[in-house]
């Protein structure tokens, strides 16, 4: 197999995996999804992330937007 054949084969395999994961997500119950979201929330909180918006960060985003001409 050459590089292109290997890439083509791997892309196909990853596509198959993606389809399986999507089927599993669609079959997941709402209760399971909520439990997972809660665990992610607790992990973020434990790592020091906050839902409170930091105004200094927003100012940085505004400056970048202005420099890129988006504002």
C-alpha positions as a Markdown table, in Angstrom:
| # | Residue | x | y | z |
|---|---|---|---|---|
| 1 | Unk | 0.0 | 0.0 | 0.0 |
| 2 | Unk | 1.2 | 3.5 | -0.8 |
| 3 | Unk | 0.6 | 6.6 | 1.3 |
| 4 | Unk | -2.6 | 7.6 | -0.5 |
| 5 | Unk | -4.1 | 4.2 | -0.2 |
| 6 | Unk | -3.4 | 4.1 | 3.5 |
| 7 | Unk | -4.9 | 7.6 | 4.0 |
| 8 | Unk | -8.0 | 6.6 | 2.0 |
| 9 | Unk | -8.4 | 3.5 | 4.1 |
| 10 | Unk | -7.9 | 5.4 | 7.4 |
| 11 | Unk | -10.4 | 8.0 | 6.4 |
| 12 | Unk | -13.0 | 5.3 | 5.7 |
| 13 | Unk | -12.3 | 3.7 | 9.1 |
| 14 | Unk | -12.6 | 7.0 | 10.9 |
| 15 | Unk | -15.9 | 7.7 | 9.1 |
| 16 | Unk | -17.2 | 4.3 | 10.2 |
| 17 | Unk | -16.2 | 5.1 | 13.8 |
| 18 | Unk | -17.9 | 8.5 | 13.6 |
| 19 | Unk | -21.1 | 6.9 | 12.4 |
| 20 | Unk | -21.0 | 4.4 | 15.3 |
| 21 | Unk | -20.5 | 7.1 | 17.8 |
| 22 | Unk | -23.4 | 9.1 | 16.4 |
| 23 | Unk | -25.7 | 6.1 | 16.7 |
| 24 | Unk | -24.6 | 5.6 | 20.3 |
| 25 | Unk | -25.2 | 9.2 | 21.1 |
| 26 | Unk | -28.7 | 9.2 | 19.6 |
| 27 | Unk | -29.6 | 6.1 | 21.5 |
| 28 | Unk | -28.4 | 7.6 | 24.8 |
| 29 | Unk | -31.1 | 8.5 | 27.3 |
| 30 | Unk | -31.7 | 12.0 | 28.5 |
| 31 | Unk | -30.8 | 10.9 | 32.0 |
| 32 | Unk | -27.4 | 9.7 | 30.9 |
| 33 | Unk | -26.7 | 12.9 | 29.0 |
| 34 | Unk | -27.6 | 15.0 | 32.0 |
| 35 | Unk | -25.4 | 12.9 | 34.2 |
| 36 | Unk | -22.5 | 13.3 | 31.8 |
| 37 | Unk | -23.1 | 17.1 | 31.6 |
| 38 | Unk | -23.1 | 17.3 | 35.4 |
| 39 | Unk | -19.8 | 15.4 | 35.6 |
| 40 | Unk | -18.2 | 17.7 | 33.0 |
| 41 | Unk | -19.5 | 20.7 | 35.0 |
| 42 | Unk | -18.1 | 19.3 | 38.3 |
| 43 | Unk | -14.7 | 18.6 | 36.5 |
| 44 | Unk | -14.6 | 22.2 | 35.2 |
| 45 | Unk | -15.4 | 23.6 | 38.6 |
| 46 | Unk | -12.8 | 21.4 | 40.2 |
| 47 | Unk | -10.2 | 22.7 | 37.8 |
| 48 | Unk | -11.0 | 26.3 | 38.7 |
| 49 | Unk | -13.2 | 27.2 | 35.7 |
| 50 | Unk | -16.1 | 29.6 | 36.4 |
| 51 | Unk | -19.3 | 30.5 | 34.7 |
| 52 | Unk | -18.7 | 34.1 | 35.7 |
| 53 | Unk | -17.6 | 36.1 | 32.7 |
| 54 | Unk | -14.2 | 37.8 | 33.1 |
| 55 | Unk | -14.5 | 41.3 | 31.7 |
| 56 | Unk | -10.7 | 41.5 | 31.0 |
| 57 | Unk | -11.0 | 38.4 | 28.7 |
| 58 | Unk | -13.9 | 40.0 | 26.9 |
| 59 | Unk | -11.8 | 43.1 | 26.3 |
| 60 | Unk | -9.1 | 40.9 | 24.7 |
| 61 | Unk | -11.7 | 39.4 | 22.4 |
| 62 | Unk | -13.0 | 42.8 | 21.5 |
| 63 | Unk | -9.5 | 44.0 | 20.6 |
| 64 | Unk | -8.9 | 41.0 | 18.3 |
| 65 | Unk | -12.2 | 41.5 | 16.6 |
| 66 | Unk | -11.4 | 45.2 | 16.0 |
| 67 | Unk | -7.9 | 44.3 | 14.6 |
| 68 | Unk | -9.5 | 41.7 | 12.3 |
| 69 | Unk | -12.1 | 44.2 | 11.2 |
| 70 | Unk | -15.1 | 42.3 | 12.5 |
| 71 | Unk | -16.3 | 45.1 | 14.7 |
